[in-house]
């Protein structure tokens, strides 16, 4: 197999592994998703909005500048809000005893 074919094979194999993970990986993914969902639902609406947009959880593809425009704040402020929201989400997960 030449290098290009080998690289394509590994890329395809990695993609297929993500689509159909082994049972352990699938369980870890479900646990992670549950933690994230629980933490997000506990946040104020503004924090939820910022995280959903910044991490494209709602399928949107907006830059910090565009998110800022919808919120009437600067891109820098969106970054600050994102960082605060992430801290709150992490604290919520820790307070639930789901992470140390």
GROMACS elastic network, one bead per residue, 0.5 to 0.9 nm:
[ bonds ]
;  ai    aj funct       b0    kb
    1     4     6  0.81531   500
    1     5     6  0.60195   500
    1     6     6  0.60012   500
    2     5     6  0.54492   500
    2     6     6  0.61108   500
    2     7     6  0.86490   500
    3     6     6  0.50185   500
    3     7     6  0.60238   500
    3     8     6  0.85042   500
    4     7     6  0.51190   500
    4     8     6  0.61013   500
    4     9     6  0.85004   500
    5     8     6  0.50539   500
    5     9     6  0.60209   500
    5    10     6  0.86294   500
    6     9     6  0.50342   500
    6    10     6  0.62526   500
    6    11     6  0.86030   500
    7    10     6  0.51855   500
    7    11     6  0.61433   500
    7    12     6  0.85552   500
    8    11     6  0.50207   500
    8    12     6  0.60127   500
    8    13     6  0.83925   500
    9    12     6  0.50866   500
    9    13     6  0.59411   500
    9    14     6  0.84934   500
   10    14     6  0.60202   500
   10    15     6  0.84928   500
   11    14     6  0.51392   500
   11    15     6  0.61643   500
   11    16     6  0.86227   500
   12    15     6  0.50369   500
   12    16     6  0.61096   500
   12    17     6  0.85156   500
   13    16     6  0.51348   500
   13    17     6  0.61147   500
   13    18     6  0.86860   500
   14    17     6  0.50354   500
   14    18     6  0.63239   500
   14    19     6  0.87584   500
   15    18     6  0.51607   500
   15    19     6  0.63110   500
   15    20     6  0.86639   500
   16    19     6  0.50033   500
   16    20     6  0.59896   500
   16    21     6  0.78007   500
   17    20     6  0.52002   500
   17    22     6  0.75508   500
   18    21     6  0.53695   500
   18    22     6  0.89464   500
   18    25     6  0.89775   500
   20    23     6  0.89952   500
   20    26     6  0.81475   500
   21    24     6  0.79025   500
   21    25     6  0.57215   500
   21    26     6  0.56274   500
   22    25     6  0.54054   500
   22    26     6  0.61198   500
   22    27     6  0.87151   500
   23    26     6  0.50142   500
   23    27     6  0.61567   500
   23    28     6  0.86661   500
   24    27     6  0.51830   500
   24    28     6  0.63049   500
   24    29     6  0.86732   500
   25    28     6  0.50557   500
   25    29     6  0.61149   500
   25    30     6  0.86211   500
   26    29     6  0.50843   500
   26    30     6  0.62338   500
   26    31     6  0.86520   500
   27    30     6  0.51010   500
   27    31     6  0.61518   500
   27    32     6  0.85461   500
   28    31     6  0.50593   500
   28    32     6  0.60509   500
   28    33     6  0.85149   500
   29    32     6  0.50765   500
   29    33     6  0.60932   500
   29    34     6  0.85774   500
   30    33     6  0.50810   500
   30    34     6  0.61325   500
   30    35     6  0.86414   500
   31    34     6  0.50929   500
   31    35     6  0.62223   500
   31    36     6  0.86463   500
   32    35     6  0.51308   500
   32    36     6  0.61978   500
   32    37     6  0.85593   500
   33    36     6  0.51187   500
   33    37     6  0.60189   500
   33    38     6  0.85004   500
   34    37     6  0.50731   500
   34    38     6  0.60053   500
   34    39     6  0.84625   500
   35    38     6  0.51944   500
   35    39     6  0.60861   500
   35    40     6  0.84976   500
   35    93     6  0.67515   500
   35    98     6  0.75003   500
   36    39     6  0.51479   500
   36    40     6  0.59816   500
   36    41     6  0.85158   500
   36    89     6  0.78582   500
   36    93     6  0.81975   500
   37    40     6  0.51314   500
   37    41     6  0.60720   500
   37    42     6  0.86746   500
   38    41     6  0.53326   500
   38    42     6  0.64789   500
   38    89     6  0.87477   500
   38    92     6  0.84179   500
   38    93     6  0.78220   500
   39    42     6  0.53532   500
   39    43     6  0.67711   500
   39    88     6  0.82001   500
   39    90     6  0.73993   500
   39    91     6  0.85934   500
   39    92     6  0.57913   500
   39    93     6  0.60056   500
   40    43     6  0.54056   500
   40    44     6  0.85011   500
   40    47     6  0.81039   500
   40    48     6  0.59271   500
   40    51     6  0.82111   500
   40    52     6  0.88769   500
   40    85     6  0.88958   500
   40    89     6  0.64176   500
   40    92     6  0.89395   500
   41    44     6  0.80373   500
   41    45     6  0.86498   500
   41    48     6  0.74111   500
   42    48     6  0.86891   500
   42    89     6  0.78367   500
   42    92     6  0.75150   500
   43    46     6  0.80097   500
   43    47     6  0.59913   500
   43    48     6  0.60476   500
   43    85     6  0.75767   500
   43    88     6  0.72912   500
   43    89     6  0.70057   500
   43    92     6  0.85996   500
   44    47     6  0.54233   500
   44    48     6  0.63368   500
   44    49     6  0.87404   500
   44    85     6  0.88117   500
   45    48     6  0.50370   500
   45    49     6  0.60843   500
   45    50     6  0.86527   500
   46    49     6  0.50777   500
   46    50     6  0.62354   500
   46    51     6  0.86942   500
   46    81     6  0.86528   500
   46    85     6  0.87458   500
   47    50     6  0.51692   500
   47    51     6  0.61969   500
   47    52     6  0.84667   500
   47    81     6  0.70722   500
   47    82     6  0.71605   500
   47    84     6  0.80548   500
   47    85     6  0.51864   500
   47    86     6  0.84236   500
   47    88     6  0.87475   500
   48    51     6  0.53084   500
   48    52     6  0.59686   500
   48    53     6  0.85292   500
   48    85     6  0.76492   500
   49    52     6  0.51680   500
   49    53     6  0.61443   500
   49    54     6  0.84765   500
   50    53     6  0.52908   500
   50    54     6  0.59008   500
   50    55     6  0.83533   500
   50    67     6  0.77501   500
   50    78     6  0.71786   500
   50    79     6  0.88707   500
   50    81     6  0.70422   500
   50    82     6  0.59506   500
   50    85     6  0.77547   500
   51    54     6  0.50973   500
   51    55     6  0.57881   500
   51    56     6  0.78218   500
   51    57     6  0.75965   500
   51    81     6  0.87681   500
   51    82     6  0.61123   500
   51    85     6  0.70854   500
   51    86     6  0.77021   500
   52    55     6  0.55651   500
   52    56     6  0.55360   500
   52    58     6  0.57744   500
   52    59     6  0.84696   500
   52    60     6  0.84053   500
   53    57     6  0.65342   500
   53    58     6  0.67497   500
   53    59     6  0.81056   500
   53    60     6  0.64043   500
   53    61     6  0.75287   500
   53    62     6  0.67634   500
   53    63     6  0.85872   500
   53    64     6  0.86149   500
   53    67     6  0.69721   500
   54    57     6  0.79030   500
   54    60     6  0.87546   500
   54    61     6  0.83750   500
   54    62     6  0.73344   500
   54    63     6  0.75411   500
   54    64     6  0.70211   500
   54    67     6  0.78068   500
   54    78     6  0.86382   500
   54    79     6  0.86787   500
   54    82     6  0.73991   500
   55    58     6  0.83051   500
   55    59     6  0.87912   500
   55    60     6  0.87447   500
   55    61     6  0.87804   500
   56    59     6  0.50379   500
   56    60     6  0.52434   500
   56    61     6  0.61613   500
   56    62     6  0.78226   500
   57    60     6  0.74003   500
   58    61     6  0.89003   500
   62    65     6  0.78309   500
   62    66     6  0.56630   500
   62    67     6  0.61227   500
   63    66     6  0.51464   500
   63    67     6  0.61985   500
   63    68     6  0.84446   500
   63    75     6  0.83207   500
   64    67     6  0.50325   500
   64    68     6  0.59545   500
   64    69     6  0.85599   500
   64    74     6  0.81567   500
   64    76     6  0.77872   500
   64    77     6  0.89527   500
   64    78     6  0.62756   500
   64    79     6  0.71435   500
   65    69     6  0.62395   500
   65    70     6  0.88759   500
   65    73     6  0.86168   500
   65    74     6  0.66087   500
   65    76     6  0.82148   500
   65    78     6  0.79981   500
   66    70     6  0.64944   500
   66    71     6  0.87573   500
   66    75     6  0.77387   500
   67    70     6  0.52674   500
   67    71     6  0.64060   500
   67    72     6  0.85164   500
   67    73     6  0.83806   500
   67    74     6  0.86666   500
   67    75     6  0.73653   500
   67    78     6  0.71977   500
   68    71     6  0.50093   500
   68    72     6  0.56603   500
   68    74     6  0.51494   500
   68    75     6  0.52272   500
   68    76     6  0.83629   500
   68    77     6  0.75165   500
   68    78     6  0.58784   500
   69    73     6  0.62297   500
   69    74     6  0.71862   500
   69    75     6  0.81181   500
   70    73     6  0.79161   500
   71    74     6  0.85196   500
   71    78     6  0.85186   500
   73    76     6  0.81942   500
   73    77     6  0.61624   500
   73    78     6  0.69519   500
   74    77     6  0.51145   500
   74    78     6  0.64096   500
   74    79     6  0.87998   500
   75    78     6  0.50067   500
   75    79     6  0.63710   500
   75    80     6  0.87520   500
   76    79     6  0.51355   500
   76    80     6  0.63925   500
   76    81     6  0.87406   500
   77    81     6  0.61007   500
   77    82     6  0.84623   500
   78    81     6  0.50110   500
   78    82     6  0.60144   500
   78    83     6  0.85825   500
   79    82     6  0.50060   500
   79    83     6  0.62183   500
   79    84     6  0.86863   500
   80    83     6  0.51691   500
   80    84     6  0.62813   500
   80    85     6  0.85975   500
   81    84     6  0.51167   500
   81    85     6  0.60382   500
   81    86     6  0.85376   500
   82    85     6  0.50839   500
   82    86     6  0.61087   500
   82    87     6  0.86159   500
   83    86     6  0.51281   500
   83    87     6  0.62829   500
   83    88     6  0.87323   500
   84    87     6  0.50740   500
   84    88     6  0.62563   500
   84    89     6  0.86429   500
   85    88     6  0.50322   500
   85    89     6  0.61049   500
   85    90     6  0.85489   500
   86    89     6  0.50325   500
   86    90     6  0.60994   500
   86    91     6  0.85438   500
   87    90     6  0.51087   500
   87    91     6  0.61307   500
   87    92     6  0.85876   500
   88    91     6  0.50418   500
   88    92     6  0.61372   500
   88    93     6  0.86852   500
   89    92     6  0.50675   500
   89    93     6  0.63021   500
   89    94     6  0.86713   500
   90    93     6  0.51512   500
   90    94     6  0.62207   500
   90    95     6  0.85868   500
   90    99     6  0.83882   500
   91    94     6  0.50252   500
   91    95     6  0.59959   500
   91    96     6  0.85783   500
   92    95     6  0.50074   500
   92    96     6  0.62150   500
   92    97     6  0.87049   500
   92    98     6  0.88603   500
   93    96     6  0.52240   500
   93    97     6  0.65531   500
   93    98     6  0.54655   500
   93    99     6  0.60117   500
   93   100     6  0.85633   500
   94    97     6  0.50623   500
   94    98     6  0.57137   500
   94   100     6  0.57832   500
   95    98     6  0.75097   500
   95    99     6  0.81928   500
   95   100     6  0.88877   500
   96    99     6  0.78058   500
   97   100     6  0.69702   500
